[in-house]
Amino acid sequence: MAGRAGRYPPEYREQPVELARAGRSPGSLAREFEPSEQTIRNWVRQADVDEGRRGDGLTTEARRELSRLKRDNKRLRVERDILKKAAA
């Protein structure tokens, strides 16, 4: 499963997150579930942000919206540049 971010479905992430919250170490979970210790720590942190337990990050929904807006902004800049060249 090598590749890009987001390769593990949310359903897969739930179990290691709950076990980590119950006191299991990220190291033992990494050996059992495959992702690295840091990945499991990141999942727990993101789940805490999404559920309002932490306030020091963007929720998953806010991250998606930010990505969408950046993509739209990039597309609009390209379109603007094309129109500038066509008008010149």
CNS distance restraints for C-alpha pairs under 8 A (distance, minus, plus):
assign (resid   1 and name CA) (resid   7 and name CA) 7.38 0.50 0.50
assign (resid   3 and name CA) (resid   7 and name CA) 7.33 0.50 0.50
assign (resid   8 and name CA) (resid  12 and name CA) 6.27 0.50 0.50
assign (resid   8 and name CA) (resid  13 and name CA) 6.81 0.50 0.50
assign (resid   9 and name CA) (resid  13 and name CA) 6.62 0.50 0.50
assign (resid  10 and name CA) (resid  14 and name CA) 6.37 0.50 0.50
assign (resid  11 and name CA) (resid  15 and name CA) 7.65 0.50 0.50
assign (resid  12 and name CA) (resid  16 and name CA) 7.84 0.50 0.50
assign (resid  13 and name CA) (resid  17 and name CA) 6.28 0.50 0.50
assign (resid  13 and name CA) (resid  43 and name CA) 7.08 0.50 0.50
assign (resid  14 and name CA) (resid  18 and name CA) 6.15 0.50 0.50
assign (resid  15 and name CA) (resid  19 and name CA) 6.14 0.50 0.50
assign (resid  16 and name CA) (resid  20 and name CA) 5.99 0.50 0.50
assign (resid  16 and name CA) (resid  29 and name CA) 6.43 0.50 0.50
assign (resid  16 and name CA) (resid  33 and name CA) 7.43 0.50 0.50
assign (resid  16 and name CA) (resid  40 and name CA) 7.01 0.50 0.50
assign (resid  17 and name CA) (resid  21 and name CA) 6.23 0.50 0.50
assign (resid  17 and name CA) (resid  40 and name CA) 7.02 0.50 0.50
assign (resid  17 and name CA) (resid  43 and name CA) 6.55 0.50 0.50
assign (resid  17 and name CA) (resid  44 and name CA) 5.27 0.50 0.50
assign (resid  17 and name CA) (resid  47 and name CA) 7.68 0.50 0.50
assign (resid  18 and name CA) (resid  22 and name CA) 6.18 0.50 0.50
assign (resid  19 and name CA) (resid  23 and name CA) 6.53 0.50 0.50
assign (resid  19 and name CA) (resid  24 and name CA) 5.68 0.50 0.50
assign (resid  19 and name CA) (resid  29 and name CA) 7.94 0.50 0.50
assign (resid  20 and name CA) (resid  24 and name CA) 4.71 0.50 0.50
assign (resid  20 and name CA) (resid  25 and name CA) 6.08 0.50 0.50
assign (resid  20 and name CA) (resid  26 and name CA) 6.46 0.50 0.50
assign (resid  20 and name CA) (resid  29 and name CA) 7.63 0.50 0.50
assign (resid  20 and name CA) (resid  44 and name CA) 7.42 0.50 0.50
assign (resid  21 and name CA) (resid  44 and name CA) 7.73 0.50 0.50
assign (resid  24 and name CA) (resid  28 and name CA) 6.97 0.50 0.50
assign (resid  24 and name CA) (resid  29 and name CA) 7.02 0.50 0.50
assign (resid  25 and name CA) (resid  29 and name CA) 6.38 0.50 0.50
assign (resid  26 and name CA) (resid  30 and name CA) 5.91 0.50 0.50
assign (resid  26 and name CA) (resid  37 and name CA) 4.93 0.50 0.50
assign (resid  26 and name CA) (resid  38 and name CA) 7.60 0.50 0.50
assign (resid  26 and name CA) (resid  40 and name CA) 6.08 0.50 0.50
assign (resid  26 and name CA) (resid  41 and name CA) 6.58 0.50 0.50
assign (resid  27 and name CA) (resid  31 and name CA) 6.45 0.50 0.50
assign (resid  27 and name CA) (resid  36 and name CA) 7.70 0.50 0.50
assign (resid  27 and name CA) (resid  37 and name CA) 5.24 0.50 0.50
assign (resid  28 and name CA) (resid  32 and name CA) 6.36 0.50 0.50
assign (resid  29 and name CA) (resid  33 and name CA) 5.80 0.50 0.50
assign (resid  29 and name CA) (resid  34 and name CA) 7.86 0.50 0.50
assign (resid  29 and name CA) (resid  37 and name CA) 7.43 0.50 0.50
assign (resid  29 and name CA) (resid  40 and name CA) 7.74 0.50 0.50
assign (resid  30 and name CA) (resid  34 and name CA) 5.23 0.50 0.50
assign (resid  30 and name CA) (resid  35 and name CA) 5.34 0.50 0.50
assign (resid  30 and name CA) (resid  36 and name CA) 5.19 0.50 0.50
assign (resid  30 and name CA) (resid  37 and name CA) 5.32 0.50 0.50
assign (resid  30 and name CA) (resid  40 and name CA) 7.16 0.50 0.50
assign (resid  31 and name CA) (resid  35 and name CA) 7.88 0.50 0.50
assign (resid  35 and name CA) (resid  39 and name CA) 6.03 0.50 0.50
assign (resid  35 and name CA) (resid  40 and name CA) 6.75 0.50 0.50
assign (resid  36 and name CA) (resid  40 and name CA) 6.47 0.50 0.50
assign (resid  37 and name CA) (resid  41 and name CA) 6.26 0.50 0.50
assign (resid  38 and name CA) (resid  42 and name CA) 6.08 0.50 0.50
assign (resid  39 and name CA) (resid  43 and name CA) 6.20 0.50 0.50
assign (resid  40 and name CA) (resid  44 and name CA) 6.27 0.50 0.50
assign (resid  41 and name CA) (resid  45 and name CA) 6.20 0.50 0.50
assign (resid  42 and name CA) (resid  46 and name CA) 6.06 0.50 0.50
assign (resid  43 and name CA) (resid  47 and name CA) 6.00 0.50 0.50
assign (resid  44 and name CA) (resid  48 and name CA) 6.13 0.50 0.50
assign (resid  45 and name CA) (resid  49 and name CA) 6.31 0.50 0.50
assign (resid  45 and name CA) (resid  54 and name CA) 7.96 0.50 0.50
assign (resid  46 and name CA) (resid  50 and name CA) 6.08 0.50 0.50
assign (resid  46 and name CA) (resid  57 and name CA) 7.95 0.50 0.50
assign (resid  46 and name CA) (resid  59 and name CA) 7.13 0.50 0.50
assign (resid  46 and name CA) (resid  60 and name CA) 7.42 0.50 0.50
assign (resid  47 and name CA) (resid  51 and name CA) 6.09 0.50 0.50
assign (resid  48 and name CA) (resid  52 and name CA) 6.13 0.50 0.50
assign (resid  48 and name CA) (resid  53 and name CA) 4.88 0.50 0.50
assign (resid  48 and name CA) (resid  54 and name CA) 5.60 0.50 0.50
assign (resid  49 and name CA) (resid  53 and name CA) 5.81 0.50 0.50
assign (resid  49 and name CA) (resid  54 and name CA) 4.75 0.50 0.50
assign (resid  49 and name CA) (resid  55 and name CA) 6.12 0.50 0.50
assign (resid  49 and name CA) (resid  56 and name CA) 7.26 0.50 0.50
assign (resid  49 and name CA) (resid  57 and name CA) 6.30 0.50 0.50
assign (resid  49 and name CA) (resid  58 and name CA) 6.98 0.50 0.50
assign (resid  49 and name CA) (resid  59 and name CA) 5.79 0.50 0.50
assign (resid  50 and name CA) (resid  58 and name CA) 7.91 0.50 0.50
assign (resid  50 and name CA) (resid  59 and name CA) 4.88 0.50 0.50
assign (resid  50 and name CA) (resid  60 and name CA) 6.44 0.50 0.50
assign (resid  58 and name CA) (resid  62 and name CA) 5.76 0.50 0.50
assign (resid  58 and name CA) (resid  63 and name CA) 6.09 0.50 0.50
assign (resid  59 and name CA) (resid  63 and name CA) 6.20 0.50 0.50
assign (resid  60 and name CA) (resid  64 and name CA) 6.26 0.50 0.50
assign (resid  61 and name CA) (resid  65 and name CA) 6.25 0.50 0.50
assign (resid  62 and name CA) (resid  66 and name CA) 6.07 0.50 0.50
assign (resid  63 and name CA) (resid  67 and name CA) 6.15 0.50 0.50
assign (resid  64 and name CA) (resid  68 and name CA) 6.16 0.50 0.50
assign (resid  65 and name CA) (resid  69 and name CA) 6.13 0.50 0.50
assign (resid  66 and name CA) (resid  70 and name CA) 6.14 0.50 0.50
assign (resid  67 and name CA) (resid  71 and name CA) 6.15 0.50 0.50
assign (resid  68 and name CA) (resid  72 and name CA) 6.17 0.50 0.50
assign (resid  69 and name CA) (resid  73 and name CA) 5.99 0.50 0.50
assign (resid  70 and name CA) (resid  74 and name CA) 6.15 0.50 0.50
assign (resid  71 and name CA) (resid  75 and name CA) 6.27 0.50 0.50
assign (resid  72 and name CA) (resid  76 and name CA) 6.11 0.50 0.50
assign (resid  73 and name CA) (resid  77 and name CA) 6.19 0.50 0.50
assign (resid  74 and name CA) (resid  78 and name CA) 6.34 0.50 0.50
assign (resid  75 and name CA) (resid  79 and name CA) 6.26 0.50 0.50
assign (resid  76 and name CA) (resid  80 and name CA) 6.03 0.50 0.50
assign (resid  77 and name CA) (resid  81 and name CA) 6.14 0.50 0.50
assign (resid  78 and name CA) (resid  82 and name CA) 6.24 0.50 0.50
assign (resid  79 and name CA) (resid  83 and name CA) 6.24 0.50 0.50
assign (resid  80 and name CA) (resid  84 and name CA) 6.16 0.50 0.50
assign (resid  81 and name CA) (resid  85 and name CA) 6.29 0.50 0.50
assign (resid  82 and name CA) (resid  86 and name CA) 6.19 0.50 0.50
assign (resid  83 and name CA) (resid  87 and name CA) 6.07 0.50 0.50
assign (resid  84 and name CA) (resid  88 and name CA) 6.30 0.50 0.50
